[in-house]
Amino acid sequence: MISPLAYIDPKAQIGNNVTIEAFAFIEGDVTIGDDTWIGPHAVLMNGTRIGKKCRVFPSAVIGAIPQDLKFAGEVTTAEIGDGTTIREFVTVNRGTSDRMKTVVGENCLLMSSVHIAHDCLVGNNVILASSVMLAGHVTVDDWAILEGYVGIVQFIHVGAHSFIAAKCGSRKNVPPFIKAAREPLAYVGVNTLGMRRRGYSNETIQQVEDIYRTLYLRGHNVSNAVAIIEKEHPESKERELILEFIRNSKDGIIRGIS
């Protein structure tokens, strides 16, 4: 059902069984997938790509130009994956020439007043609680959870299955499978509850805990800890994910509690 009180540019591509409520505003270079609901007063601007079975709540704004003075009008996108829910007052800006797109993956939940800046890449099954702020070029991997009022600065990478406590900010990369809290943000343990919910075995969880004990709790610097993990800890997908994340974190990872 499409309300006659909605504004929809005739060039917009609207899928099957899409509901668009009164006073929604949809520009021409917009695609909306099948079975999606667009709430009243939602704004979908040029470059917006909405997947199937999404929900976009009132006053969300998707696809506005980047809040970046270097933006020169390049044609870029803001892409929302299938099954994702975008609550009230969320803003997702489109990309710049760096990545050419801002992406939110499938089956994510963006709670009220979340802001996702230009060139962010958010994975699948991510939860961003109310008033989370992602600056430009941030990457958030699958299954990460950021609690309310978390702020992430530019170019930071948040690893898969990680958990960041409310009202914290990060200026360093956050490795996968961990819980992070305090100011400055620090490792406070492994996200065992989240791993169990996603079907990880007790043995795998124990292996991840052992790796992070070596990295954070035994007094090694990062390079020495990595060498020990490579030599002494059994190979696994989880070990390789952690090591690859650390190797690629040229500007460093968060520290343990001092």
Sine and cosine of phi, psi and omega as CSV:
sin_phi,cos_phi,sin_psi,cos_psi,sin_omega,cos_omega
0.00,0.00,0.80,-0.61,0.03,-1.00
-0.89,-0.45,0.87,-0.49,-0.04,-1.00
-0.93,0.37,0.67,-0.75,0.09,-1.00
-0.92,0.38,-0.20,0.98,0.02,-1.00
-1.00,-0.01,-0.04,1.00,0.10,-0.99
-0.99,0.13,0.51,-0.86,0.15,-0.99
-0.99,-0.17,0.86,-0.51,0.01,-1.00
-0.74,-0.67,0.89,-0.45,0.07,-1.00
-0.88,0.48,0.70,-0.71,-0.03,-1.00
-0.88,0.47,-0.29,0.96,0.03,-1.00
-0.99,0.15,-0.27,0.96,-0.01,-1.00
-0.89,0.46,0.58,-0.81,-0.01,-1.00
-0.98,-0.21,0.93,-0.38,-0.09,-1.00
-0.93,-0.36,0.81,-0.59,-0.02,-1.00
-0.96,0.26,-0.17,-0.99,-0.01,-1.00
-0.99,0.14,0.56,-0.83,0.10,-1.00
0.85,0.53,0.58,0.81,0.05,-1.00
-1.00,0.00,0.69,-0.72,0.10,-0.99
-0.96,-0.28,0.78,-0.62,0.06,-1.00
-0.79,-0.61,0.90,-0.44,-0.11,-0.99
-0.99,0.13,0.16,-0.99,-0.03,-1.00
-0.84,0.54,0.65,-0.76,0.12,-0.99
0.95,0.31,0.13,0.99,0.22,-0.97
-0.91,0.42,0.47,-0.88,-0.05,-1.00
-0.78,-0.63,0.87,-0.49,-0.12,-0.99
-0.76,-0.65,0.88,-0.48,-0.01,-1.00
-0.99,0.15,0.01,-1.00,-0.18,-0.98
-0.96,0.27,-0.66,0.75,-0.04,-1.00
-1.00,0.04,0.88,0.47,-0.05,-1.00
-0.73,-0.68,0.66,-0.76,0.11,-0.99
-0.84,-0.54,0.73,-0.68,0.02,-1.00
-0.81,-0.58,0.83,-0.56,-0.05,-1.00
-0.97,0.22,0.19,-0.98,-0.05,-1.00
-0.85,0.53,0.55,-0.84,0.17,-0.98
0.90,0.43,0.37,0.93,0.02,-1.00
-1.00,-0.04,0.52,-0.85,0.04,-1.00
-0.92,-0.40,0.81,-0.59,0.05,-1.00
-0.92,-0.39,0.89,-0.45,-0.11,-0.99
-0.98,0.20,0.17,-0.99,0.00,-1.00
-0.89,0.46,0.65,-0.76,0.04,-1.00
0.93,0.36,0.13,0.99,0.16,-0.99
-0.94,0.35,0.55,-0.84,-0.04,-1.00
-0.83,-0.55,0.87,-0.50,0.05,-1.00
-0.90,-0.43,0.94,-0.34,-0.12,-0.99
-0.99,-0.12,0.16,-0.99,-0.05,-1.00
-0.80,0.60,0.70,-0.72,-0.03,-1.00
0.99,-0.11,-0.04,1.00,-0.02,-1.00
-0.99,0.17,0.71,-0.70,0.06,-1.00
-0.77,-0.63,0.94,-0.33,-0.03,-1.00
-0.96,-0.28,0.75,-0.67,-0.03,-1.00
-0.98,0.20,-0.25,-0.97,-0.01,-1.00
-0.99,0.12,0.51,-0.86,0.12,-0.99
0.82,0.57,0.59,0.81,0.09,-1.00
-1.00,-0.04,0.28,-0.96,0.13,-0.99
-0.75,-0.66,0.81,-0.58,0.00,-1.00
-0.87,-0.49,0.93,-0.37,-0.16,-0.99
-0.99,0.11,0.19,-0.98,-0.09,-1.00
-0.82,0.58,0.65,-0.76,0.12,-0.99
0.94,0.33,0.15,0.99,0.19,-0.98
-0.94,0.34,0.55,-0.84,0.02,-1.00
-0.79,-0.61,0.90,-0.43,-0.03,-1.00
-0.90,-0.44,0.72,-0.69,0.13,-0.99
1.00,0.02,0.19,0.98,0.10,-0.99
-0.91,0.42,0.41,-0.91,-0.03,-1.00
-0.91,0.42,0.42,-0.91,-0.05,-1.00
-0.88,0.48,0.51,-0.86,0.14,-0.99
-1.00,-0.01,0.88,0.47,-0.12,-0.99
-0.66,-0.75,0.87,-0.50,-0.07,-1.00
-0.91,0.42,-0.29,0.96,0.02,-1.00
-0.99,0.15,-0.20,0.98,-0.01,-1.00
-0.89,0.45,0.78,-0.62,-0.10,-1.00
-0.88,-0.47,0.38,0.92,0.06,-1.00
1.00,0.06,0.22,0.98,0.00,-1.00
-0.88,0.47,0.48,-0.88,-0.03,-1.00
-0.99,0.16,0.92,-0.38,-0.07,-1.00
-0.69,-0.73,0.04,-1.00,-0.09,-1.00
-0.74,-0.68,0.31,-0.95,0.23,-0.97
-0.82,-0.58,0.90,-0.44,-0.20,-0.98
-0.90,-0.44,0.77,-0.64,-0.03,-1.00
-0.88,-0.47,0.82,-0.57,-0.07,-1.00
-0.98,0.22,0.23,-0.97,-0.02,-1.00
-0.83,0.55,0.62,-0.78,0.15,-0.99
0.97,0.25,0.16,0.99,-0.04,-1.00
-1.00,0.03,0.61,-0.79,0.04,-1.00
-0.95,-0.32,0.78,-0.63,0.01,-1.00
-0.87,-0.49,0.92,-0.39,-0.11,-0.99
-1.00,0.06,-0.11,-0.99,-0.16,-0.99
-0.87,0.50,0.67,-0.74,0.14,-0.99
0.92,0.40,0.26,0.97,0.12,-0.99
-0.93,0.37,0.61,-0.79,0.11,-0.99
-0.82,-0.58,0.76,-0.65,0.07,-1.00
-0.80,-0.60,0.95,-0.30,-0.01,-1.00
-0.99,0.13,0.50,-0.87,0.04,-1.00
-0.98,0.19,0.13,-0.99,-0.15,-0.99
-0.98,0.21,0.03,-1.00,0.13,-0.99
-0.87,-0.50,-0.18,-0.98,-0.01,-1.00
-0.91,0.41,-0.21,0.98,0.01,-1.00
-0.91,0.42,-0.87,0.49,-0.01,-1.00
-0.91,-0.41,-0.18,0.98,0.02,-1.00
0.92,0.38,0.02,1.00,-0.01,-1.00
-0.32,-0.95,0.43,-0.90,0.23,-0.97
-0.92,-0.39,0.71,-0.70,-0.12,-0.99
-0.76,-0.64,0.74,-0.67,0.23,-0.97
-0.89,-0.45,0.79,-0.61,-0.14,-0.99
-0.97,0.24,-0.31,-0.95,-0.07,-1.00
-1.00,0.08,0.53,-0.85,0.13,-0.99
0.84,0.55,0.59,0.81,0.08,-1.00
-1.00,-0.03,0.34,-0.94,0.13,-0.99
-0.82,-0.57,0.91,-0.41,0.10,-0.99
-0.96,-0.27,0.96,-0.29,-0.04,-1.00
-0.97,0.25,0.04,-1.00,-0.18,-0.98
-0.84,0.55,0.64,-0.77,0.14,-0.99
0.92,0.40,0.33,0.94,0.15,-0.99
-0.93,0.37,0.61,-0.80,0.12,-0.99
-0.85,-0.53,0.80,-0.60,0.08,-1.00
-0.88,-0.48,0.92,-0.39,-0.10,-0.99
-0.99,0.14,0.02,-1.00,-0.06,-1.00
-0.84,0.55,0.63,-0.77,0.14,-0.99
0.93,0.37,0.27,0.96,0.12,-0.99
-0.97,0.24,0.56,-0.83,0.09,-1.00
-0.84,-0.54,0.94,-0.33,-0.02,-1.00
-0.94,-0.33,0.78,-0.63,-0.09,-1.00
-0.97,0.24,-0.31,-0.95,-0.01,-1.00
-1.00,0.03,0.49,-0.87,0.11,-0.99
0.87,0.49,0.51,0.86,0.04,-1.00
-1.00,0.02,0.62,-0.78,0.11,-0.99
-0.90,-0.44,0.85,-0.53,0.13,-0.99
-0.91,-0.41,0.93,-0.36,-0.05,-1.00
-0.96,0.27,0.08,-1.00,-0.16,-0.99
-0.82,0.57,0.70,-0.71,0.09,-1.00
0.92,0.38,0.34,0.94,0.21,-0.98
-0.91,0.41,0.65,-0.76,-0.01,-1.00
-0.82,-0.57,0.88,-0.48,0.09,-1.00
-0.95,-0.30,0.87,-0.49,0.09,-1.00
-0.96,0.28,0.02,-1.00,-0.09,-1.00
-0.89,0.46,0.53,-0.85,0.15,-0.99
0.93,0.36,0.31,0.95,0.03,-1.00
-0.98,0.18,0.59,-0.81,0.10,-0.99
-0.89,-0.46,0.78,-0.63,0.06,-1.00
-0.84,-0.55,0.88,-0.48,-0.09,-1.00
-0.99,0.12,0.16,-0.99,-0.10,-0.99
-0.79,0.61,0.62,-0.78,0.16,-0.99
0.93,0.36,0.14,0.99,0.08,-1.00
-0.94,0.35,0.51,-0.86,0.07,-1.00
-0.79,-0.61,0.83,-0.56,0.08,-1.00
-0.90,-0.43,0.86,-0.50,-0.03,-1.00
-0.97,0.23,0.08,-1.00,-0.15,-0.99
-0.84,0.54,0.62,-0.79,0.08,-1.00
0.92,0.40,0.32,0.95,0.13,-0.99
-0.96,0.29,0.67,-0.74,0.06,-1.00
-0.85,-0.52,0.75,-0.66,-0.02,-1.00
-0.86,-0.51,0.81,-0.58,-0.04,-1.00
-0.99,0.15,0.10,-0.99,-0.13,-0.99
-0.84,0.54,0.60,-0.80,0.16,-0.99
0.94,0.35,0.14,0.99,-0.01,-1.00
-0.97,0.22,0.51,-0.86,0.02,-1.00
-0.89,-0.45,0.84,-0.55,0.05,-1.00
-0.96,-0.29,0.85,-0.52,-0.14,-0.99
-0.97,0.25,0.27,-0.96,-0.02,-1.00
-0.89,0.46,0.60,-0.80,0.09,-1.00
0.90,0.44,0.29,0.96,0.03,-1.00
-1.00,0.06,0.27,-0.96,-0.04,-1.00
-0.66,-0.75,0.83,-0.56,0.03,-1.00
-0.90,-0.43,0.81,-0.59,-0.07,-1.00
-0.94,0.34,0.36,-0.93,-0.08,-1.00
-0.87,0.49,0.52,-0.86,0.10,-0.99
0.89,0.46,0.46,0.89,0.06,-1.00
-0.95,-0.31,0.33,-0.95,0.09,-1.00
-0.74,-0.67,0.41,-0.91,-0.02,-1.00
-0.76,-0.65,0.74,-0.67,0.10,-1.00
-0.92,-0.40,0.03,1.00,0.06,-1.00
-0.76,-0.65,0.30,-0.95,0.00,-1.00
-0.93,0.36,0.55,-0.84,-0.06,-1.00
-0.93,-0.36,0.94,-0.34,-0.09,-1.00
-0.90,0.44,0.32,-0.95,0.00,-1.00
-0.92,0.38,0.45,-0.89,0.15,-0.99
0.96,0.29,0.16,0.99,-0.08,-1.00
-0.94,-0.34,0.29,-0.96,0.23,-0.97
-0.98,-0.20,0.65,-0.76,-0.01,-1.00
-0.75,-0.67,0.62,-0.79,-0.02,-1.00
-0.36,-0.93,-0.03,-1.00,0.08,-1.00
0.97,0.24,0.08,-1.00,0.00,-1.00
-0.72,-0.69,0.88,-0.47,-0.03,1.00
-0.92,0.38,0.37,-0.93,-0.09,-1.00
-0.85,0.52,0.71,-0.71,-0.08,-1.00
-0.61,-0.79,0.39,-0.92,0.12,-0.99
-0.92,0.40,0.78,-0.63,0.04,-1.00
-0.82,-0.57,0.11,0.99,0.04,-1.00
0.54,-0.84,0.04,-1.00,0.05,-1.00
-1.00,-0.03,0.59,-0.81,-0.02,-1.00
-0.98,0.19,0.92,0.40,-0.08,-1.00
-0.90,0.43,-0.63,0.78,-0.01,-1.00
-0.89,0.45,-0.72,0.70,0.02,-1.00
-0.89,0.45,-0.65,0.76,0.01,-1.00
-0.90,0.43,-0.66,0.75,0.03,-1.00
-0.89,0.45,-0.66,0.75,0.00,-1.00
-0.88,0.48,-0.46,0.89,-0.05,-1.00
-0.99,-0.17,0.22,0.97,0.19,-0.98
1.00,0.00,0.19,0.98,0.06,-1.00
-0.95,0.31,0.64,-0.77,-0.02,-1.00
-0.97,0.26,0.34,-0.94,0.07,-1.00
-0.86,0.50,-0.58,0.82,0.01,-1.00
-0.90,0.44,-0.69,0.72,0.01,-1.00
-0.91,0.41,-0.67,0.74,0.04,-1.00
-0.87,0.49,-0.66,0.75,0.03,-1.00
-0.88,0.47,-0.64,0.77,0.03,-1.00
-0.89,0.45,-0.67,0.74,0.03,-1.00
-0.90,0.43,-0.67,0.75,0.05,-1.00
-0.87,0.48,-0.65,0.76,0.01,-1.00
-0.89,0.45,-0.66,0.75,0.02,-1.00
-0.87,0.49,-0.71,0.70,-0.05,-1.00
-0.96,0.26,-0.42,0.91,0.16,-0.99
-0.88,0.48,-0.71,0.71,0.02,-1.00
-0.89,0.46,-0.67,0.75,-0.07,-1.00
-0.95,0.31,-0.65,0.76,-0.20,-0.98
-0.91,-0.40,-0.37,0.93,-0.23,-0.97
-0.90,-0.43,-0.05,1.00,-0.10,-0.99
-0.92,-0.40,0.25,0.97,0.16,-0.99
0.99,0.16,0.21,0.98,0.01,-1.00
-1.00,0.05,0.50,-0.86,0.24,-0.97
-0.97,0.26,0.16,-0.99,-0.16,-0.99
-0.89,0.45,-0.70,0.71,-0.05,-1.00
-0.90,0.43,-0.66,0.75,0.05,-1.00
-0.91,0.41,-0.65,0.76,0.01,-1.00
-0.89,0.46,-0.66,0.75,0.03,-1.00
-0.88,0.48,-0.68,0.73,0.01,-1.00
-0.89,0.46,-0.65,0.76,0.02,-1.00
-0.92,0.39,-0.67,0.74,0.02,-1.00
-0.88,0.48,-0.68,0.73,0.01,-1.00
-0.89,0.45,-0.59,0.81,-0.10,-1.00
-1.00,0.07,-0.63,0.78,-0.23,-0.97
-0.95,-0.31,-0.34,0.94,-0.07,-1.00
-0.99,-0.15,0.67,-0.74,-0.07,-1.00
-0.89,0.45,0.53,-0.85,0.02,-1.00
-0.92,0.40,0.60,-0.80,0.09,-1.00
-0.25,-0.97,0.27,-0.96,0.06,-1.00
-0.87,0.49,-0.62,0.78,-0.04,-1.00
-0.93,0.38,-0.67,0.74,0.04,-1.00
-0.87,0.50,-0.70,0.71,-0.03,-1.00
-0.92,0.40,-0.60,0.80,0.04,-1.00
-0.88,0.47,-0.70,0.71,0.01,-1.00
-0.90,0.43,-0.74,0.67,-0.03,-1.00
-0.89,0.45,-0.68,0.73,0.02,-1.00
-0.89,0.46,-0.65,0.76,0.02,-1.00
-0.87,0.49,-0.73,0.69,-0.03,-1.00
-0.91,0.42,-0.70,0.72,0.00,-1.00
-0.87,0.50,-0.57,0.82,-0.04,-1.00
-1.00,0.08,-0.05,1.00,-0.02,-1.00
-1.00,-0.03,0.98,0.22,-0.10,-1.00
-0.89,0.45,-0.51,0.86,0.00,-1.00
-1.00,-0.08,0.15,0.99,0.12,-0.99
0.99,-0.16,0.25,-0.97,0.05,-1.00
-0.90,-0.43,0.26,-0.97,0.03,-1.00
-0.89,0.47,0.44,-0.90,-0.03,-1.00
-1.00,0.00,0.16,-0.99,0.17,-0.99
-0.99,0.15,0.09,-1.00,0.02,-1.00
-0.93,0.37,0.80,-0.60,-0.02,-1.00
-1.00,-0.05,0.00,0.00,0.00,0.00
